[in-house]
Amino acid sequence: MKLDVLIFAAHPDDAELSMGGTIARFSLQGFKVGVIDLTKGEMSTRGNTITRAKETSVATKILNIKVRENLGIADGNITQSDKNLKRVITTIRKYKPKIVFAPYLNDRHPDHFDTAQLIKRAMFGSGLAKFKTIVAGKSQAHYRPLKLFYYMQTYLFDPSFIVDISDYFDTKMNSVLAFKSQFHNSPGKKEETFISRPEFLEYVEARAKFYGFQIRKKYGEPFYCEENIEYDFVNLF
């Protein structure tokens, strides 16, 4: 299956938290969206790989994601090894997305910026004919998506553009709350984490309101691109 959009995330729930509204908007507008989680989140303080997999399945259905895969890279050790690079390039060539999303190039969690660097290198390598990947005994054709966009996690950046998610914010939050093991209202007494504090979900909404206000909308999600982006004024009128 060819995809329009392919999103790479270090852990299950990263894509939902960072750009769940944009994913919902893409899906409702008929675009085929895929999410590739690099790890199973096995190093997470809360939950385990079984609960995270179940939660991921629920969130995937909420956002109507067409493809959801996990590459099984070690959580806490997302290196730019040849093995990991080939995993990602094989995935890009398999789905041939028009655009790719990845975590921003700098962030509080080392796995996030490690993922950014891995995806950036894979985006370039995927377009090299001499970089060989083989699936089921057949060599894959080289392919490079049109653009690589970065989504915001913890650290802020000056966005290249902001997506209006006003009509999709509730869907985003439903997908986020599918990962109930990670948040404050999870059952039982568990150790608090950066995202399990009750203020965290309030922050998620506040940030969406802040970026929405920047474009005169209720809610927005920010993105960054290292390259200049063409703007078509026809869509403005």
Secondary structure, 3 states (H helix, E strand, C coil): CCCCEEEEECCCCHHHHHHHHHHHHHHHCCCCEEEEECCCCCCCCCCCHHHHHHHHHHHHHHCCCCEEEECCCCCCCCCCCHHHHHHHHHHHHHHCCCEEEEECCCCCCHHHHHHHHHHHHHHHHHCCCCCCCEECCEECCCCCCCEEEEECCCCCCCCCEEEECCCCHHHHHHHHHCCHHHCCCCCCCCCCCCCCCHHHHHHHHHHHHHHHHHCCCCCEEEEECCCCCCCCHHHHC
